């Protein structure tokens, strides 16, 4: 149980410090190879980064909290 809490705390700190991670489909290159040609990555649209799941969850929780306390 302590290891899980420690892991979650570390992941929360990582999401706060580095909210973006390399795209999983193109490995942070921004392009993928299709039929022998380089194409823009459809997942990240060539931006090379994606928002981490923890950061996305935190943002959704914060918006819900702000909407409920107005």
Secondary structure, 3 states (H helix, E strand, C coil): CHHHHHHHHHHHHHHHHCCEEECCCCCCCCEEEECCEEEECCCCCCCCEEECHHHHHHHHHHHHHHHHCC
